[in-house]
Amino acid sequence: MKEYVGMVSAQVAQVLLMIVSKSAIADGMSNYSFIFYSNALASLILLPLSLIFHRSVDRPKLSFIVICGFLIIGLLGFLAQVFGYTGISYSSATLATTLLNLIPGFTFVLAILFGMEVINLGSATTQAKFIGTVVSIAGAILVTLYKGPAILSYSLKSEINNHLLVLPSNWVLGGIFLTIDAVFSSGYIIAQAFVLKRYPPVMIVMFWYCFVCTILSALVASVVEDDLSSFSLQPKKRLFSILYSGVFGSAFQVTVQAWCVRRRGPLFVAMFHPIGIVISTLIGVIFLGDGFYLGSLLGSIVVVIGFYTVMWGKAEEQKIVAVNSGGSLKLNDEVAPLLQDDVEEQMT
């Protein structure tokens, strides 16, 4: 259950990151400066932690391919952040959370293309993964598009909620940027799986990811920014947003996600994004004075059904691999994220 708890925590961190980033950007901070500060702070946190948790005797040697992998995941992650924060600036945190639920679908397709997921339309496990992915995305869309009658309602509406979560008039443009963000995020998760298979120390990989994002954001900002005052951390709202983003949104979230990618694979991680809309709804009800509506309840149930359908397919697939390889059926043991090696042995 460690991976499940970790990914739920990471999704909570991501939903809150959507809110605080929208606050900082709405306050006049540019996307590039926000990316620069948050990743720079995360790099400073992950550097000593990586040296502590991954001692020199345990670290594999860096190769040219691994270094190229660091650059690739850094570039993909940077592009995902640029398009994501741009989309949030044009739309809302709610729309951002919703459209990021496209990540499971994109990741599933990429995982099949790169041989990380076995496709066999006659197999119950493949059908479960495919149907569950579609159902989870449909449930997330249902939460957003269908409101329905109120189950719980509050007379007090938070100003933060009204300011950050209401869709502005240019939400279509924001939706386009957020869809592109989902594509790059899916590629980033797939690239993580490849890099972590060759170089398992998670915190070192994530340090280099954050460091590359820091360098890229500084270089791009120096070219496109007309007013460098956007790099200022004043007022206090910006400072709080950067502190949260650096500690929880970047250092914590990306490390937990990478750890889960290494243990359970990219599709496992991607499937938690629809859970984000459920978490967003709960945060809105509990902390932002939002009402709880029938659409939220039905959509959340659909998301959970889809999620467990995919997880059932993954679990059954792992059992088949374990039995055919003469291994144990213990699913708590660490499993390789790239199952194609074992499956290819079965098929030969």
N, C-alpha and C positions, 0 to 999 in steps of 0.2 A: 504493500500500500504506500510505500514511500514515494514512488513516482507519482501516484495519484494526488497525494497531499501536496507534493511539490508543484505540480502543474496547476492545481487549483489556486495555490498561493501566488504563482506566477501570473495567473489570469486576473486575480484581484489587484495585483500590482500594476498590471497593464491597463485595466479599466481606470484606476485612479490616475495613472500617468496620462491617459487621454484627457482627463478633467484638468489636471494641473498644467499640462502643456497648452491646452486651449486658453487657460487663464493667463499664462505668460505671453502667449502670442497675441491675444486680444489686448494686452497691456502695452503692446508696441515692440516686443522683442522679436527679432527675425528668426526664421527657421534655422538658419545656419549657426547663429550664435547660440541658440538653445541646444542644438546638436553638439556644438563644440564644447560648451561648458559641462553638459551632462556626461558626455563620453570622456572628457578630460578628468572629471572627478571619479568616474568609474575606473579609469585606468590607474589612478593613484590608489584606489582601494584594492584593486585586483592584483597589482604588482607585488606588494608584500605578502598578500594572502597566497598567491601562487608559489612564492618562494618558500612559504611555511608548509603548505600542504603537499607540494610536489618537490621533495628534496632532490638534490642533484643526482644522487645515486639511483633515484627512481625515474628520472626524466629520460625519455629516449632522445637520441640525437636528432637535431634538426637537419632535414634534407631540403634540397631545392624544391621538390614537389610540395613538401609541407609548407614552406615559406610562401610559395605561390598560392597554396590553399588559404593561408592567413589573409593574403591580399584579396583573394576572391570573395571570401565571406565578409571581409571588411567593406569591399566595394558594394556588394549586394545589400549588406545591412545599411550602409550609408544611403544608397539610393532609396531603399525602403523607408528610411526615416525622413528623407527629404520629401518624397511624394506623400508620405503619411501626414507629416506636420503641415504641409501645404494644403492637403485635403481638409484637415481639421480647421485650418484658418479660414477656409472658404465655407465650411459647413458646421458640423457640431461633433461633440464627443459621442453622441448617440449614433449618428450615422457612421462614424469611424468604427465603433464597436461592431455595428451590424455588418458593414461591408468586409471587415476583416474575417467574417465567417466564410468568405469565399476561399480562404487559405486551405481548408481541408480538401476541397475539390481540386484546386491547382496542385497541391502537394501530392494528392493521390495520382493524378495524371503524370506528374514528373517522376514520381517513385516507380511507376510502371515503365516509363520510358528509359529510366536508368537502371532497371532491373532490381530495384529494392523491394518491390512488391510483385508477387507472382500472380499473373492474370490467368484464370481458368474459369470461363463463364459457366462451366458445368459443375464447378465446385461450390459447395455451400459456404465455405469461408470467403471466397471471392465475392459471391453474391451478397453476403452479409456486410462486407466492408463497403461495397458499392452502394447498396441500398441505405445503409446506415449513414454514409456520408451525405447522400442526397436528402435524407430525412432530417438530419441535423441542420443543414443549411435552410431547408424549408421551414423548420421550426423557428430559426432565428429571424427569418423574414416575416413570419407570422406575428412574432412579438412586436415587430416594428410597424407593420402595416395595418394590423387589426387591433383596435383598442377594446371595443366591446363595453359592456356595462361595468361599473365600478364594483369591486368586491370589498375593498377597503379604500376609503377616501379621507383626505386630510384637508382641512380648510386653510392650513398654513402652507404656503408655497415658498420655497427657498429662493432668494434672489440669485444665489449661485446657480441653482438649477435652471431658472429662467434665462440667465445670461449665457450659460454654457451649453445647455442641452437642446435648446429650441433651434429648429432648422431655419437658417436665414434664406434669403431669396436666391442666392447663388449656390444652392446645395447640389445642383446637377454637375457643375464644374468640380466641386469638391468630391462628389461621388466618383468622377472619372479619375482624379488623382488617387483616391483611396483604393480604387480597383487596381491601378498600376502598382500601388503599394503592396497589395495582396499578392500580385504576381512575383515581385521581387522578394517578398517575405517567404514565399514558398521555395523559391530558388535558394534563398539563404539557409533554410532548414535542410534542404537536400545537400547543399555544399557542406554544411556542418557535419552531416553523417559521414561523408567521404573523408573529411579532414580528421574527425575524431577516431575513425577506424585506423588511420595511419599514425595518429598522434593523440593518444588517449587523455593526457593531462588536461582536464576541462578548464581549469582556471587560467592556465597559460594560454590556451587557445582563445579564451574570452578576453584576456588582457590584450592580446594582439589585435583582436577584433575591435575593441574599444579604442585602442591606440591608433589603428588605421583610420577609423571613423573620425577621430580627433584631428588627425593630420589633413584628411580630405576636406572636412568642414572648414578648417582654417584657410586652406588654399582656395577653396571656392569662394568663401566669404571675402577674401582679400581682393578677388576679381570682380564680384557682382555687387558687393555692398557699396552704396554711395555714402552712407552715413554710418561711420563706425560707432556712433553713440548707441547703436542697437546692441553692442557687445557689453554695455553697462549692466551690472546686476541690480541696479536700483530701479524701482522701489523694492520694498521688502517682499512683495508678492513674487517678483522674479527670483529673488534669492531663495525663497522657500521652494519654488517650482524646480529650480536647478538642484537643490539639495535632495529633494525627493527623487527626481529623475535620475540623478547620479547614483544614489545609494540603492534605491529599490527598483526604479524603472530600468536602469542599465545593469549595474553590478549584480544585484540579486536576481532579477528576472532572467537575464541572458545566461547566467551561470546555471540556474536551475533548469532552464529549458535545454541547454546544451547537455547537461548531465542526463536528462531524460531521453534526449535524442540518442546518446551513446548507449543507454541501457535498453531502451524500448523501441527506438527507431523513429523516423520522421513522421510517419502517419499517426502514431500515438500522440505525439506532441501537437500536430496540426488539429487533431480532433477535439482538443480542448478549447479551441477558439469559439465554437458555438456556445460553450458553457459561459463564455464571457458576457454574452447578452443577458443570460440569466443572472449572473453576478451584478451586472450593471443595473438590472431591474431591482434587485434586492437592495443595492446601495441607494438607489433613488427613493425606495420606499422607506428605508430605515433612517437614512441620514439627510436626505434632501427634501423630505416632506412630500414625495410623490404619492399618487394614489396607486392602488394595485388593481388591475383590470382583468377581465376574463381573458382577453387576448394574451396577456402576459402569462397567465396560468396555463392556458392551452399550449401556447408556444413553448413554454419551458418544459412541459411534459413531453412534447414532440422532440425537442432537442435531446432530452435525457434518453428517450427511447432510441433515437438514432445513435447517440453516443455509445450506449451499451450494446447495440447491435454490432457496431464496428469493433468494440472491445471483445465481444464474444468471438467474432471472426478471427481476430488476432490471436486470442487465447487458444482456439481450436487449431489454428495453423501452427502455433508453437508446440502444441501437444503432438501433432503429426510429425513435425520435424524431430522432436525429442524421441518419439517411439522408433522412427525409422533409422535414427542414428544410434539407437541403443542407449539413449540417455535417460535421465530422470524426468518425471512429469512435474517437478517442482517449478512453478512459474515465478516464484519469488527470487530464484537465482538470476544473476545478471545474464542477459541475452544479448547477442550481437545485433546491432541495428540493421545490418545488411544480411537478410536471411537468404539471399540468393545463393550463397556458397553452399549452404546445407541443402537447399532445394535442388540445386543443380546436381549434387551428388545423388539425390534420390532418383532423378530423372535419367541418369546415365547408367 
